[in-house]
Amino acid sequence: MAAEEWDLYGRLIKDYDGNYTYEGINGDRLAKRFHAISEIGLTDDGGSRRIGFSKEEKQAKDLMKIWMKEAGLNVSEDGAGNVFGRLEGKDHSLPAIMSGGHVDSVPNGGHFDSPLGVLSALEVVEAWKETGYQPNHSYEIAIFSDEEGARFNSGLTGSRAMAGEVDMELQRTLVDQDGNSFAKVMEDIGLSEESFAEAARDLSGIKTYVEIHIEQGAKLEAQNLPVGIVSGIAGPAWLEVDFIGVAGHAGNTPMTERQDALVAAGDFVRTIHQLPGKVSDSAVATVGKLHVHPNGANVIPGKVSLIVDIRDIYADTRNELTLRIIEEAERIADNCGVKANHQQNLEVTPVPIDDERKQLLSLALEKHDIKPVEIPSGAGHDALIIGHHLPVAMLFVNSKNGVSHNPEEWSSLNDIVQGVHVLKTYIESID
Amino acid sequence: MAAEEWDLYGRLIKDYDGNYTYEGINGDRLAKRFHAISEIGLTDDGGSRRIGFSKEEKQAKDLMKIWMKEAGLNVSEDGAGNVFGRLEGKDHSLPAIMSGGHVDSVPNGGHFDSPLGVLSALEVVEAWKETGYQPNHSYEIAIFSDEEGARFNSGLTGSRAMAGEVDMELQRTLVDQDGNSFAKVMEDIGLSEESFAEAARDLSGIKTYVEIHIEQGAKLEAQNLPVGIVSGIAGPAWLEVDFIGVAGHAGNTPMTERQDALVAAGDFVRTIHQLPGKVSDSAVATVGKLHVHPNGANVIPGKVSLIVDIRDIYADTRNELTLRIIEEAERIADNCGVKANHQQNLEVTPVPIDDERKQLLSLALEKHDIKPVEIPSGAGHDALIIGHHLPVAMLFVNSKNGVSHNPEEWSSLNDIVQGVHVLKTYIESID
């Protein structure tokens, strides 16, 4: 998409019928703000490039700070670069409600993941301002740093820093693709390793966190629904499996005398594809990364290394699935006369959303005549980290064709505005 | 293995009982010559590094030239660097018998593939000289250039040049790992593209070619036999298969909505492993090289590219196997909701050895009290290329543990000397 053709505002407004602009929520304002953020780090093919801890991410946060101040919020920033905008509630004895997201992106991402989270959280404040409403609970907008993790192949960095879930020893060893250390990256945006380590916050002052995000899937689209309830946020478990056979000459080794690591790995990939549905409706398992050694066309593979990404929104079913996958690796290796080694390298505890929060979200959707459906989130979000410490809730907005992390990422302004209404209603309904 | 411990001669002689040294064939001379060649391009771990068209390959050829001249042969070299040593037979009207091999190696190869071929061919001449025997047919030793193809990822280069099987247009585009063009590589050893193109020889002056080679497999060892008959030389066919699915988020895409290219490829690899035995006893099929795209742990594979190396000593069964493999690719792709594209990139016609030659080899083995067994050659040899133009024969010598292309490659001197006896008897038996 050529730069002169670029106009996210115009594209958002084009199909907007304005019917959902009431109670102070303003689709035109939202569209203008989406457009303004989209111009920061705009890529040649019309995508977003605002890597975590980059000057583009900082620029987007600075713009959000201006709007938050204009909306009357008390703006602050912590040592990890997380930005907060606070509105005092009527009752100072009550803990605050927090909502937000992030403004960093993958290297050539879209314009909705997740300006949607922070702009929606801000639009709720704008609506309150226009209608003269003051909530009982104080309200905080959070803009978390480096959610995508594109810089250090990590992710959820800002929320982990706030929640005290960072292993600083590991964090200090990180080096980005340009060879910059974590310390250097922090310094370049006016932060430091020390300030980052001090970002951990006492979360007792926050009652709950709610995040609105694009679905990144096509279930809402299939049912023609603008907004849905997230039933839980899957935590990934990464299982590294090595199949170890014996390399040999592809011409001289009879089929019956082979210990071919790829025959075992192939059977494994195909077999575990059938397993998630046997354990849980929301479980998934994927072999996305696989290397063959020595990987020569005329050499029988001596070793195959792969990673199984296993997810569910419930820890018990995810763990059961992991065990069954390990059993299959061992059974198949035995059958093929090879060995299987495995190691679990990453394990993030999943966060099912509790019934009380799903009930409130459901009432909020019904108030806006939207059928409440529940969808598990396979992707991680800042709400996953915060959910380890506080009750959290999430809403999904309809994603066109389920496409995400791509310039083609799209949600209609009609659906977005309905999402903000549901978010606002939900926040107002919290006791 | 430290250089000061290096002594191939001593290792060969250690277990040699000398019982097979008669009729002018001399195990001690053979061991000394194996040792002398092994010192050219000796690697730190006791292997051979004599890449095709390197100064080490040339040095080994030069040493062979000295020995051939000492044995009374008329030595010549063609424009591809192939070296010939010719002994005139009694009857000048008869076409010559040719035997030989190559002295180049893979980058860290062993000491038998294939000094065995050229030293055995020469030992036959030495034996004739000692016993005062002159064959009816003229006899030529051939030392072919760059059989292994380690320099340009090709192979059988010298024999292809002699047989006129080189596509010069393609040959001129080759570049080695150091960035040297084919022309530069030729110049560095005193040859040229032009001389190379002129190496094609009228083969009507040659009646047949015979090559003795290590088995590179463990069938002779399993039967405790020193020498065996090669039933045919498999020509590889390389089938490139791409499975094309749809990349997606490993968390957000339900299992039932995936078009996972690796699930299809995995099923394919496992399935075609079962096929060769259904088509032919000597057929093999191997997926040694496979790449996943984009190969991210949390991304459903959108594409898998792989190569199937399909071999048999008979063209019809190899072609039948290739067709069945293509059918499986299409069937499995259909089942998995992905697409399969295929392309055949390499196809070398296999060479079954004719009955007349196998019969003569069998008689030669029986004369030396060796049970004649037939073994297919899955690997390619110069005899494969020459076999497209002339009747050829091959003998295999027992390989310890079947190991080849490795410093551990080993054949005992007892077995080698018996191989030379069989080779000599066979050559003498040709009308």
Interface residues (C-beta under 8 A of the other chain):
Chain A: E215 Q216 G217 A218 A234 P236 W238 H249 A250 G251 N252 T253 P254 M255 T256 E257 R258 D260 L262 V263 A265 G266 D267 F268 V269 R270 H273 P276 G277 V284 A285 T286 V287 G288 K289 L290 H291 V292 N295 G296 A297 N298 V299 I300 P301 I307 D309 R311 S377 G378 A379 G380 G402 S404 H405
Chain B: E215 Q216 G217 A218 A234 P236 W238 G248 H249 A250 G251 N252 T253 P254 M255 T256 E257 R258 D260 L262 V263 A265 G266 D267 F268 V269 R270 H273 P276 G277 V284 A285 T286 V287 G288 K289 L290 H291 V292 N295 G296 A297 N298 V299 I300 P301 I307 D309 R311 S377 G378 A379 G380 G402 S404 H405
